[in-house]
Amino acid sequence: MPPVVDKIKSLTQRLTRREQPLPFPDTLNIESSYHCNLKCVMCPRHFDEALQGMFDIELFKRRVVPVIPRFKYVHLTGWGEPLMNKHLVEMLTLCKQAGAWTCFTSNGLLLKEPLSRRVLETGLELISISCDAAEPHTYEMVRGKGTFDVLQERMRHMVALRREMEVATRLHWVFVMMKSNLHEMAAAARKAAENGFDRFEAKHMETGIDRKDLANGLWNNRVGGTVAPEWEEKLAAALEELQEVGRQTGIEIFIHPRQYARDGQCLARPAHNVFIDYRGNVSSCCYLNKLDVKPYILPEQRPTDDGVMGSIALTELVEILDSARYVEFRRQWLRGEVPPSCFHCVNLDRMEAGA
């Protein structure tokens, strides 16, 4: 076939693909709070000067609630602690009333009566609680002083309360794997099983407060460098030990993929996920917003496109999703192309996409 015919055929196929309507995104992430009661070593929100902020409940009712029925999943979590938003229970209730599968991720320290009971009464499907250690010293190096024993008490309370109330809300223990805490992962999984959790999730550290912090991660990236063979061995051994804990105790084990891609798509699912930060800014990922949550990007690497597609404080969400800019952003990912606003994201290293 002559080259010119090939080009015409390729162009026709591409135009045909572009004409196909995009499916509505299936997942909505709402940053219910940008305030937090902890200062975790790997959380880059400390680079932002405005550490306070909550998602406005009236904005939520006016611009989010009407469109929730079009989403399958709603996750009320961003960079802050959701339980610090005094309207979180109301937000959970509204999501459930709209028919969405609803969850949030928390550091767990505020899950005490009567708030814990009110949260479970909403009927949400899942609460993920972050705990990155099995012993106080290691945990407090990551999350802060004097918190580990309190958290363990809160975790046991949630399991007991769930049993008492006879609700089906799942409880997941989330462990962020780092070189500094890997040695306690299996023991943490045992604690999760003993405490009555449904699942133990091991996920990779995806960002840090400073560029050097990414060297604490267990995946190869241009900032933190290549993982040394000894750490590759330690990681493999730790993951096998973790799986053995699952076999022995019966707790479900889920290991987040080290390779951050599937079929050419970033696992943040930018073509199918919508993220709205606490101010109402809309993007496809919590890394795409005006906050400086990517301290590993050098000033000269800053993209000119910050990935914010609009604000629901000004425009209806569906109108933002239907905008030419957002549609093209989603289509680029569906074509396996990395949009300019995603350039230099360190997670591209995990997809072997480069930037």
N, C-alpha and C positions, 0 to 999 in steps of 0.2 A: 504494500500500500504506500503511495507517494507520501512524503513528509507533510505536504500541505493538507492532504486528506486527513492524516493523523491529527494535525493541529485543529482542523475544523471539528473533527469528531470529539476531540478532548474538550474544546470550547463548548460544544453543544451539550455534552454530558454535564459540564460544570454549570452551565446556565440552567439546565433542567433541574439539577440538584438545588440551585438557589431558589427556583420557583416553588419548590415543595414547601408547604407551610411547616413552620417549626412547632414541635409539640410544646405545650405549656410546661414550664419548669415544674418538677414534682416536689422540690424541697424549698422551704422558706426558713431562713435563719434570721432571727430577730435578736439584736443585741439589747436585751432587756435592761442591762446595767453596764455602765463603763466604770463604775466605782467598785472597789474591792477591799476586803478586810485583810488581805495578805499582800505580801510583796515577794512573789516567787522569783527565784534566781533566773528562770528562763523566760519570764514574761516581759516583752519589749514595751508594754504600755507605759513603763516608767520613763521612756524617752519623750513622751508627750507631756506638755505642761498642764493640760487640762485633765487631771486625773479623776475629776468628779463627773457625774452625768448619768441620768436615767432616761429610759425611753418614756416619753410622755404618754400617759394612759389615754388622754383624749385624742391624740394623734393616732394611737393604736386603734381606738374604736372607730375613728372617722375614715382612716385610709387603709388599715390592714384588715380588720375584721370582715369587711364586705367581700374581700377577695380570697380569704382563707379557704372557702369551700373548693376552690380550684386547685389547691395544693394537696398533696397526699401526706406530706410530713411537715411538721413545724418544730423547730429546735429553738428554744428561747435562750440562746447563749451567744455571747460574743467574747470580748476581751476581759470583761469584769465578772463579778459574782452576782448571778441572777437573784439570789435570795435577799440581796440588799435593796431590791426594788420593792417597795411596800405594796405595789399593785401586781406582783407576780402571780399570786393566786387568782386574781381576777383575770389576768391575761391567759393563764392556763385554762380556766373555766371557759372563757370565750372561744379558745381554740378547740376545746373538746366539743362544745355546743355546735361549732361549725363543721364537725365531723372529721377533724384532722388527727392523725397519729401524732402525739405530742410528747416532747421530752425536754429536759434541760440538763446541763452539766454544772456541777457545783464542787466547791472545796469541802462542802459538808458540815462546816463548823456551826452553821446557823440552823441546822435541822433539829430543832428541839420544840417541845410543846409550847404554845398551841400551833405554831407555824407548821411543824411537820405533819400534824394531823390534817390541817386545812389543805396542805399540798396534796396529800394522798386522797382526800375527799374529792378532788377534781377529777379523778379517774385517769390521770395521765398514764401513758404506757411505760415510761422509763425515766429513771433518775440515774445519771452517771456521777460517781463520786471519785474525785482525784486523790490518790494517795500513792506516793512514789517511794515507799520504804516499808520496812517491817519493824524498824526500831526508831525510838524517838530522836536519837542524834542525827541519823541520816535524813529522816523526814524534815527535821527542823533546819537542817542546812539548806534544804530546798524551799520549804514553805514558810518557815519562821519559828520563832521561839515559843515554847509552851503550848503547842497545838496538838501534838500527836495523841496524847492520852485523851484529850477532849474529843478529838475526831473519832477515836475508836469507840468511845461511849456513844457518840451520835450515830455511828454506823450500827451498833448493836440495837440501839433504840429504834432505828428505822425498820430493821428486820422484824423486831418484836411487834412494833406497831402495825406493820403490814399484816402480820399474822392475826393480830387481834381484830383488825378491821376487815379482814378477809377480802382484801383487794388484790388485784392481779398485777400491780405496778412492778416492773422488773427493777432490780438494783444491780448495777454494774460497778465494779471497782476498776478504776483506770490508773495504770502505772506508766509513767513516762520514762522510758529507758534511757539511761545515760551511763557513761563510764563510771561515774561516781556512785551510782546506786545499783548497778546491775547485779552485784553480789547478793542483794537482798530480795531479788524479784521472786524467787521460788518461795521464800519464807512469807512474803507478802501474799502470795496466792493461797498459801495454806491458811493465813489469817482470814482472807476473804471467804474461803470455804467454811472455816470455823464460825465466822460471823453470820453465815447464812446467805451470802450473796449468790446471785444467779450466774454471773459471768465475771471472769477476770480478763481485762484487756491490757495487752502490752503494746504500747505505741512508741514510735520514735520521737525524740525531741526535734521539733521542726524549726525552732527559732531560738533567739537568745537576746540578752540585754546588750551584749557587745559582740563584735566580730569574733573575738577570741573564744567566746562561750560556745560557739558551734563546734569547737574541737572536742567538746564533751559528748558530742553526738556519736552515733554508731553507724553512720552512713557516709559515703564519700561525697564531699562537696568542695567547691573551689575556695571556700573561706576557711572551713575547719580542716581541710586537707583529707588525705586518704587514710582510711582506717588501717592501722598496722596489723600484720598477720596475727600477732598475739591477741589483739582485741577481736579479730575475726573468730579466733578459736574460742575465746571467752564467751562471745555472743552466742555461737553455735551451742556451746555446752549449757549456757544459761537457758536457752530456749528449749533444749531437750529436757532439762531438769523441770522446766515449767510445764511441759507437756506431761511429764511423769506425775507431777502433782495433780493435774487434771484427771489422769487415769486412776490415781489412788483415791482421790476425794470425791470425784464426780462433778466438780465444778466445771462449767463450760470455760474453755480457754480460747481466746481470740487474739491472734498476733497480727497487728497491723502490718501491711506489706512494707518492706524496706524499699522496694521499687515503687515509686510513687506514680504509677501510670498503668492504665489498662486500655488496650486497643488504641494507643496514641492519645489517650485523654488523661489529663491531670486528675488525680483522685479527689481533688476538691470539687470535681464535677461542675466546672464553670458553665457548661452549656445547659445544665439542668438545675443548678442551685442559685437561689437569690439570697443575698445578704443585705440586711438593712441595719445600719449602725444606729446608735442611740439617738443621733441627731436627725435621723430620717434619710441619710444618704444611701443610695441604692447601688450595689455592685454585685458581683457574682461570688465573692470570696472575702473573708475577713482580712485578707492581706491587701485587698484592693480598696483603699479608702484614703482620705487625706491625712489620717494620723500617721505618725512616723513609727510604724510597727515593723519596719524592715531596716534595723540599724546596720545590718550587714551590707547594705547597698551604699557604695561610696557616692559622695555628692555628684561627681561627674557622671555617674551611671543612672541618676534619677530619670525615670521615664517622663516624657512630656505629657503623657496620658496617664492620669492617676487611676483610671478604671471606674471612677464614680460616674454613673449613668444618669443621675438626676436625684431629686429629693422629693419624698412623698409629702414634705411640708408645703411643696409648691405644686406638685403634679400627681395625678392619680397613678398608682403603681402600674396598672395595665397599660397606661399610655407610655410610661417609661419603658416597659418591657417591649412594647411594639415600636419603639423608636428605631430609626434606621441604624443608629450607632450601636445600640444594644443587640439588635438582630444580627448585624454583621459580626460583632464580637462572638456571639454564640455560634454562628456559622463557621467562623474561623476555627474554633475548637473542634467542631464536628468534622471539619475537613482535615484535622490533624495539624493545623497551623497554630503557632503561638502568637497571640495578639501583642502589639507593642506594649500595652499596659502591663503585661505579664513578664516582659523582659527583665532579666536579672533577678527574678524570684529564685531564691536558693533551692526551692523544691523542684525546679526544672532539672537540677542535677540528678534528682532521684528518678526522673523520667528519661534521663539520658537525652534530653532535648537540647541542652545548651542554651545560650542566649548571647 
